[in-house]
């Protein structure tokens, strides 16, 4: 099978995965109203018991989730407000949609969060409140604690993004700098009945890590936040006010974030549901791979670590399938999900300076090159696959926005790589090794026509990596047997 048909197969598999975690689809499957009765993930609510039904939310999928909730609730919905990333807003009837900066917080996010908190602050036990949460909420839901400024948040976030910290480490810090994250929004909503519907963008689907857990009990502490700064040697780089605040918390001079025994969780009705996950996307990818004649093998939904190291591992497994028919016989589709990291050079920070002419005014200046963890994953895989046939990799961010794009260029979801990628790059006068060293994968793949550009998908369940392994000398045929590595009961 030539490179282009194989890419079409990869696209079809990725499309099936993305459709399965579409926010509207997830809401429709789990939220149903019949007259006065509302069913949410099997739990029933009598809407006549409430004076108001309010809806709030934050994240890259917030507007799409809100649109479907507006349809489900109909005239029962009183009003609401959601905050989403620029370019992902929608025009809704009863719910205000605000757009703000991501991944670096900005003034629009600060003002929108203040508006949301004002609406949510007067809730009573006669209110039913929905909170729609998805990846990106940590930056979009911006409310610095007393004594900190937006600039403190921006600088700290930029340093955390650049140092290679995992998302749960980043959020341990951000939760302790925020007046709304780490369960504090639940406390503000108080006696109201609160239902949180979340799309998980974190490994393990930990509810207090998704979007920094504004409505979930926080499992981390000020000591944990300080430990993250120490681990990545950021103590002297973050603003002085941030260091002082975290040290006050560790010294028990200011209140901790709400824990499971907080009255807002023990004395007020709460329901929290993850309605779309990376594992769900992998399951549907596996089904589509089977339909296209490939034996699917799901390795994990928890891939972490440096992108380039993870890529080399995936290629090594692919070579074992190709050469030894282990752990599955070709034609095969190896599937992995998770969230890898890219550590930028010492002293780097995604500072939030705007790249002139960006499509939405939301692209930060790259400290070295352009791209993201999925494009770096693909470029590292290309080096490992150099000269090897019958392998094709697609690595993409499920939100359609992988890292930083150059000014006036579209955001890429990720990139393709195969055994010819490196040689084709050199034939165009490019230096694949230098591009990897500079973390500058976007320009390399753009010249080759190997970027995957989906546009905003309005969902976000981490990353998807798929590696197609062809049989020797033949195109894969449609199989009827059950897909290997697929457990239909999980997820």
C-alpha positions as CSV (number, residue, x, y, z in Angstrom):
1,X,0.0,0.0,0.0
2,X,1.5,3.4,-1.0
3,X,2.1,6.2,1.4
4,X,-1.1,8.2,0.5
5,X,-3.6,5.4,0.8
6,X,-2.0,4.4,4.1
7,X,-2.4,7.9,5.3
8,X,-6.1,7.9,4.4
9,X,-6.5,4.8,6.6
10,X,-4.7,6.6,9.4
11,X,-7.0,9.6,9.0
12,X,-10.1,7.4,9.0
13,X,-9.0,5.7,12.3
14,X,-8.2,9.1,13.9
15,X,-11.5,10.5,12.7
16,X,-13.4,7.6,14.3
17,X,-11.6,8.3,17.6
18,X,-12.4,12.0,17.5
19,X,-16.1,11.4,16.7
20,X,-16.4,9.1,19.7
21,X,-15.3,11.8,22.1
22,X,-17.3,14.6,20.5
23,X,-18.8,16.7,23.3
24,X,-22.3,16.8,21.9
25,X,-22.3,13.1,21.4
26,X,-21.1,12.6,25.0
27,X,-23.8,14.8,26.4
28,X,-26.6,13.2,24.4
29,X,-25.6,9.8,25.6
30,X,-25.7,10.7,29.2
31,X,-28.2,13.6,29.7
32,X,-31.8,13.2,29.0
33,X,-34.9,15.2,30.0
34,X,-38.5,14.0,29.9
35,X,-40.8,16.8,31.2
36,X,-39.9,17.5,34.8
37,X,-37.5,14.6,35.1
38,X,-33.8,15.0,34.2
39,X,-31.5,11.9,34.1
40,X,-27.7,12.5,34.3
41,X,-25.6,9.3,33.9
42,X,-28.4,7.2,35.5
43,X,-29.2,9.6,38.4
44,X,-32.7,11.3,38.2
45,X,-33.5,14.8,39.2
46,X,-37.0,16.4,39.7
47,X,-36.6,19.8,38.0
48,X,-39.7,21.1,39.9
49,X,-37.7,21.0,43.1
50,X,-35.5,23.8,41.8
51,X,-36.1,27.5,41.3
52,X,-33.2,27.9,38.8
53,X,-31.1,25.7,36.6
54,X,-27.7,27.4,36.0
55,X,-24.9,26.3,33.8
56,X,-21.2,27.3,34.0
57,X,-18.1,25.9,32.4
58,X,-14.5,26.3,31.3
59,X,-12.3,24.6,28.8
60,X,-11.6,24.1,25.1
61,X,-14.8,22.0,24.8
62,X,-17.0,24.2,27.0
63,X,-19.0,25.9,24.3
64,X,-19.7,22.7,22.4
65,X,-20.8,21.0,25.7
66,X,-22.9,24.0,26.6
67,X,-24.7,24.0,23.2
68,X,-25.8,20.4,23.7
69,X,-26.8,21.0,27.3
70,X,-28.9,24.0,26.2
71,X,-30.8,21.7,23.8
72,X,-31.2,19.0,26.5
73,X,-32.5,21.4,29.2
74,X,-34.6,23.6,26.9
75,X,-36.8,26.2,28.7
76,X,-35.8,24.7,32.1
77,X,-32.4,26.4,31.7
78,X,-32.3,29.8,33.4
79,X,-29.0,31.2,32.2
80,X,-25.2,30.6,32.4
81,X,-21.7,31.4,31.2
82,X,-18.9,29.4,29.9
83,X,-15.3,30.3,29.0
84,X,-13.5,28.8,26.1
85,X,-10.3,29.3,24.1
86,X,-10.3,31.9,21.3
87,X,-11.7,30.5,18.1
88,X,-13.9,27.9,19.8
89,X,-16.8,30.0,20.8
90,X,-20.4,29.5,19.7
91,X,-23.5,31.7,19.7
92,X,-26.0,30.2,22.2
93,X,-29.4,31.4,23.3
94,X,-29.4,31.3,27.1
95,X,-25.7,30.8,27.9
96,X,-23.1,33.6,27.5
97,X,-19.9,32.4,25.8
98,X,-16.6,34.2,26.6
99,X,-13.3,33.6,24.8
100,X,-9.9,34.0,26.4
101,X,-6.2,33.2,26.0
102,X,-4.7,29.7,26.3
103,X,-2.2,28.3,27.4
104,X,-1.1,31.6,29.0
105,X,-3.9,33.3,31.1
106,X,-4.9,36.8,29.9
107,X,-7.1,39.7,30.8
108,X,-10.1,38.3,28.9
109,X,-10.0,35.2,31.0
110,X,-9.7,37.2,34.2
111,X,-12.7,39.3,33.4
112,X,-14.8,36.4,32.2
113,X,-14.0,34.5,35.4
114,X,-15.0,37.4,37.5
115,X,-18.3,37.5,35.6
116,X,-18.8,33.8,36.2
117,X,-18.0,34.0,39.9
118,X,-20.5,36.8,40.3
119,X,-23.3,34.7,38.7
120,X,-22.4,31.6,40.8
121,X,-21.9,33.4,44.1
122,X,-25.6,33.8,44.9
123,X,-26.6,30.1,44.6
124,X,-29.0,28.5,47.1
125,X,-30.2,25.0,47.9
126,X,-33.0,25.7,45.5
127,X,-30.6,25.9,42.5
128,X,-29.4,23.1,40.2
129,X,-26.0,24.0,38.9
130,X,-24.1,22.3,36.0
131,X,-20.4,22.8,35.6
132,X,-18.9,21.7,32.2
133,X,-15.2,21.1,32.4
134,X,-12.6,20.2,29.8
135,X,-8.9,20.6,29.2
136,X,-7.7,24.2,29.1
137,X,-9.7,25.3,32.1
138,X,-6.6,25.8,34.2
139,X,-5.7,28.8,32.1
140,X,-9.1,30.0,31.0
141,X,-10.6,30.1,34.5
142,X,-8.3,32.8,35.9
143,X,-8.8,34.1,39.4
144,X,-5.5,34.8,41.3
145,X,-5.7,34.5,45.1
146,X,-5.3,37.7,47.1
147,X,-1.8,39.1,46.9
148,X,-1.1,37.6,43.4
149,X,-1.6,39.3,40.0
150,X,-2.4,38.0,36.6
151,X,1.2,38.6,35.6
152,X,2.3,36.3,38.4
153,X,0.0,33.6,37.0
154,X,1.3,34.2,33.4
155,X,5.0,34.1,34.4
156,X,4.5,31.0,36.5
157,X,2.5,29.2,33.9
158,X,5.1,30.0,31.2
159,X,7.9,28.5,33.3
160,X,5.9,25.3,34.1
161,X,5.0,24.8,30.4
162,X,8.7,25.1,29.4
163,X,10.3,22.9,32.1
164,X,8.7,19.6,31.0
165,X,6.5,19.2,34.1
166,X,3.6,16.8,33.8
167,X,0.1,18.1,33.8
168,X,-0.7,16.9,37.4
169,X,2.5,18.7,38.6
170,X,1.6,21.9,36.8
171,X,-1.9,21.8,38.3
172,X,-0.6,21.1,41.8
173,X,1.0,24.6,41.6
174,X,-1.8,26.3,39.8
175,X,-4.5,25.1,42.2
176,X,-2.7,26.7,45.1
177,X,-2.4,30.1,43.3
178,X,-6.1,30.3,42.3
179,X,-9.2,31.4,44.1
180,X,-11.4,29.1,42.0
181,X,-9.3,25.9,41.3
182,X,-8.7,23.0,43.6
183,X,-12.3,22.7,44.8
184,X,-12.8,26.3,45.6
185,X,-15.5,26.8,43.1
186,X,-17.5,24.0,44.7
187,X,-17.2,25.9,48.0
188,X,-18.4,29.1,46.4
189,X,-21.5,27.4,44.9
190,X,-22.2,26.2,48.4
191,X,-25.6,24.5,49.1
192,X,-26.7,24.2,45.5
193,X,-27.0,20.8,43.8
194,X,-23.8,20.7,41.7
195,X,-23.3,18.4,38.7
196,X,-19.9,18.4,37.0
197,X,-19.6,16.8,33.5
198,X,-16.0,16.5,32.4
199,X,-14.0,15.5,29.4
200,X,-10.7,14.1,30.8
201,X,-7.4,15.4,29.4
202,X,-5.3,13.9,32.1
203,X,-3.6,10.5,32.5
204,X,-5.6,8.4,34.9
205,X,-8.7,10.7,34.7
206,X,-8.1,12.0,38.2
207,X,-11.0,14.4,38.8
208,X,-9.0,16.9,40.8
209,X,-6.4,17.2,38.0
210,X,-8.8,17.9,35.1
211,X,-8.8,21.6,34.6
212,X,-7.2,21.9,38.0
213,X,-10.3,20.5,39.6
214,X,-12.5,23.6,40.4
215,X,-15.4,21.4,41.6
216,X,-13.5,18.4,43.0
217,X,-11.7,17.8,46.4
218,X,-8.0,18.6,46.0
219,X,-5.6,15.8,46.8
220,X,-2.5,18.1,46.6
221,X,-1.0,20.5,49.2
222,X,1.1,23.6,49.3
223,X,4.0,21.3,50.1
224,X,3.4,19.4,46.9
225,X,3.4,22.7,44.9
226,X,6.7,23.7,46.4
227,X,8.1,20.3,45.7
228,X,7.3,20.7,42.0
229,X,9.1,24.0,41.8
230,X,12.1,22.4,43.5
231,X,12.0,19.4,41.2
232,X,12.3,21.6,38.2
233,X,14.6,24.2,39.8
234,X,12.1,27.0,39.4
235,X,12.2,28.4,43.0
236,X,14.3,31.4,42.0
237,X,12.5,31.9,38.6
238,X,8.9,32.2,39.7
239,X,7.7,35.6,41.0
240,X,8.6,36.4,44.6
241,X,4.9,36.8,45.5
242,X,4.3,33.2,44.3
243,X,7.1,31.8,46.4
244,X,5.9,33.7,49.5
245,X,2.3,32.6,49.0
246,X,3.2,28.9,48.7
247,X,5.5,29.1,51.7
248,X,2.8,30.7,53.8
249,X,0.5,27.8,52.8
250,X,3.1,25.2,53.6
251,X,3.6,26.9,57.0
252,X,-0.2,26.7,57.7
253,X,-0.5,30.4,57.8
254,X,-3.2,30.4,55.1
255,X,-6.0,28.0,54.4
256,X,-5.5,24.8,52.3
257,X,-7.6,24.0,49.2
258,X,-10.8,22.1,50.1
259,X,-10.3,18.4,50.8
260,X,-12.8,15.5,50.7
261,X,-14.1,16.4,54.2
262,X,-14.9,20.0,53.3
263,X,-18.6,20.8,54.0
264,X,-19.1,21.7,50.3
265,X,-18.6,18.1,49.5
266,X,-20.1,16.4,52.5
267,X,-23.2,18.5,53.1
268,X,-24.2,19.6,49.6
269,X,-25.4,17.4,46.8
270,X,-22.6,16.7,44.3
271,X,-22.3,14.5,41.2
272,X,-19.1,14.3,39.1
273,X,-18.9,12.4,35.8
274,X,-16.2,11.9,33.2
275,X,-18.2,11.6,30.1
276,X,-15.4,11.2,27.5
277,X,-11.9,9.9,28.0
278,X,-8.8,8.9,26.0
279,X,-9.6,5.2,26.5
280,X,-13.0,5.7,24.8
281,X,-11.2,7.3,21.8
282,X,-8.7,4.4,21.6
283,X,-11.6,1.8,21.7
284,X,-13.3,3.4,18.7
285,X,-9.9,3.8,16.9
286,X,-9.4,0.1,17.4
287,X,-12.8,-0.7,15.9
288,X,-12.1,1.4,12.8
289,X,-8.7,-0.2,12.4
290,X,-10.4,-3.6,12.3
291,X,-12.9,-2.4,9.7
292,X,-9.9,-1.3,7.6
293,X,-8.2,-4.6,7.8
294,X,-5.7,-4.0,10.6
295,X,-5.3,-6.0,13.8
296,X,-5.5,-3.3,16.5
297,X,-3.5,-3.5,19.7
298,X,-4.1,-0.8,22.4
299,X,-0.9,-0.6,24.4
300,X,-1.9,2.2,26.9
301,X,-3.9,5.3,27.5
302,X,-1.2,6.5,30.0
303,X,1.8,7.3,27.8
304,X,3.9,10.0,29.5
305,X,7.6,11.1,29.6
306,X,9.7,13.0,27.0
307,X,8.0,12.9,23.6
308,X,11.2,11.8,21.7
309,X,11.9,8.9,24.1
310,X,8.3,7.7,23.9
311,X,8.4,7.9,20.1
312,X,11.5,5.7,20.0
313,X,9.8,3.1,22.2
314,X,6.7,3.1,19.9
315,X,8.8,2.6,16.8
316,X,10.7,-0.3,18.5
317,X,7.4,-2.0,19.2
318,X,6.4,-1.4,15.5
319,X,9.6,-3.0,14.3
320,X,9.0,-6.0,16.4
321,X,5.5,-6.4,14.9
322,X,7.0,-5.9,11.4
323,X,10.0,-8.3,11.8
324,X,8.9,-10.8,14.4
325,X,5.0,-10.6,14.3
326,X,5.1,-9.8,18.1
327,X,3.1,-8.8,20.1
328,X,0.6,-9.0,17.2
329,X,0.9,-10.1,13.5
330,X,0.8,-7.5,10.7
331,X,-1.2,-5.9,9.2
332,X,-1.5,-4.2,12.6
333,X,-2.4,-0.9,14.1
334,X,-0.6,0.0,17.3
335,X,-2.6,2.5,19.4
336,X,-1.5,4.6,22.4
337,X,-2.9,7.6,24.2
338,X,-1.6,9.9,26.9
339,X,0.3,13.1,27.2
340,X,4.0,13.3,26.7
341,X,6.2,16.4,27.5
342,X,8.9,18.4,25.8
343,X,11.6,20.0,28.0
344,X,12.8,23.3,26.5
345,X,16.3,24.6,27.0
346,X,17.2,25.8,30.5
347,X,15.9,29.3,31.1
348,X,13.1,29.1,28.5
349,X,9.6,30.3,29.3
350,X,6.4,30.5,27.3
351,X,5.9,34.1,28.3
352,X,2.7,34.8,26.7
353,X,4.1,37.4,24.3
354,X,1.8,37.5,21.2
355,X,3.2,36.3,17.9
356,X,2.1,39.1,15.5
357,X,-0.6,38.1,13.1
358,X,-1.5,34.8,14.7
359,X,-4.9,33.5,13.5
360,X,-6.6,34.2,16.8
361,X,-4.1,36.5,18.5
362,X,-3.4,33.6,20.9
363,X,-0.1,32.2,19.8
364,X,2.8,32.7,22.2
365,X,6.3,33.4,21.0
366,X,8.3,30.2,20.6
367,X,11.5,30.2,22.7
368,X,13.3,28.2,20.1
369,X,11.2,26.7,17.3
370,X,7.6,26.0,16.4
371,X,5.5,22.9,17.0
372,X,4.3,20.8,19.9
373,X,4.8,17.5,21.6
374,X,3.0,15.5,18.9
375,X,5.1,17.0,16.1
376,X,8.2,16.4,18.1
377,X,7.0,12.9,18.8
378,X,6.6,12.4,15.0
379,X,10.0,13.8,14.2
380,X,11.7,11.6,16.7
381,X,9.8,8.6,15.3
382,X,10.9,9.6,11.8
383,X,14.6,9.4,12.9
384,X,14.0,6.0,14.5
385,X,12.2,4.7,11.3
386,X,14.7,6.1,8.8
387,X,15.0,3.6,5.9
388,X,12.4,1.2,7.3
389,X,9.4,0.4,5.1
390,X,5.9,-0.7,6.0
391,X,5.5,1.6,9.0
392,X,3.4,4.8,9.2
393,X,2.9,6.9,12.3
394,X,0.3,9.6,13.0
395,X,0.6,11.5,16.3
396,X,-2.0,14.2,17.0
397,X,-3.5,16.3,19.8
398,X,-7.2,15.5,20.0
399,X,-8.1,19.2,20.4
400,X,-6.6,19.9,17.0
401,X,-4.0,22.3,18.4
402,X,-0.5,20.9,19.1
403,X,1.8,23.5,20.6
404,X,2.8,26.8,18.9
405,X,2.3,27.6,15.2
406,X,4.3,30.3,13.4
407,X,2.6,33.7,12.8
408,X,-0.1,33.6,10.1
409,X,0.1,29.8,9.9
410,X,-2.7,27.3,10.9
411,X,-2.4,25.4,14.1
412,X,-1.4,21.7,13.5
413,X,-2.9,18.8,15.4
414,X,0.2,16.8,14.8
415,X,2.1,15.1,12.0
416,X,2.8,11.9,9.9
417,X,6.1,10.1,9.8
418,X,7.4,7.1,8.0
419,X,10.7,5.6,6.8
420,X,11.1,8.2,4.1
421,X,10.5,11.3,6.2
422,X,14.1,12.0,7.0
423,X,15.4,11.4,3.5
424,X,12.7,13.5,1.9
425,X,13.5,16.3,4.3
426,X,17.2,16.2,3.4
427,X,16.3,16.2,-0.3
428,X,14.6,19.5,0.3
429,X,17.7,20.9,2.0
430,X,16.3,20.5,5.5
431,X,18.3,19.3,8.5
432,X,16.0,16.8,10.4
433,X,18.4,16.4,13.3
434,X,18.8,20.2,13.8
435,X,15.0,20.6,13.6
436,X,14.6,18.1,16.4
437,X,17.4,19.8,18.5
438,X,15.7,23.2,18.1
439,X,12.2,21.8,18.9
440,X,11.2,23.2,15.5
441,X,9.1,20.4,14.0
442,X,6.4,22.5,12.5
443,X,8.5,24.0,9.7
444,X,10.0,20.7,8.9
445,X,6.7,18.9,8.5
446,X,5.1,21.8,6.7
447,X,7.7,21.7,4.0
448,X,7.1,18.0,3.5
449,X,3.3,18.4,3.5
450,X,3.2,16.0,6.5
451,X,1.4,18.1,9.0
452,X,-2.0,17.0,10.2
453,X,-4.3,20.0,10.3
454,X,-7.8,19.3,11.6
455,X,-8.8,22.7,12.8
456,X,-10.4,23.0,16.3
457,X,-12.1,19.8,17.2
458,X,-13.9,21.2,20.2
459,X,-12.9,18.2,22.2
460,X,-9.8,17.4,24.3
461,X,-8.9,14.0,25.6
462,X,-5.1,14.2,25.5
463,X,-3.1,12.8,22.5
464,X,-3.5,9.9,20.1
465,X,-0.6,8.0,18.6
466,X,-1.2,5.3,16.0
467,X,1.3,3.2,14.1
468,X,0.3,1.2,11.1
469,X,2.4,-1.8,10.2
470,X,1.8,-3.4,6.8
471,X,2.2,-7.0,5.9
472,X,5.1,-7.8,3.6
473,X,4.1,-7.7,-0.1
474,X,0.4,-7.4,0.3
475,X,-2.3,-4.9,1.3
476,X,-4.3,-5.8,4.5
477,X,-7.6,-7.4,4.0
478,X,-10.8,-6.9,6.0
479,X,-10.8,-9.2,9.0
480,X,-13.9,-10.6,10.8
481,X,-12.3,-11.7,14.0
482,X,-12.5,-9.7,17.3
483,X,-9.8,-6.9,17.5
484,X,-6.8,-7.8,19.6
485,X,-6.1,-5.7,22.6
486,X,-9.7,-4.3,22.7
487,X,-11.7,-4.7,25.8
488,X,-15.3,-3.6,25.0
489,X,-16.3,-3.6,28.7
490,X,-13.8,-0.9,29.8
491,X,-14.5,2.8,29.4
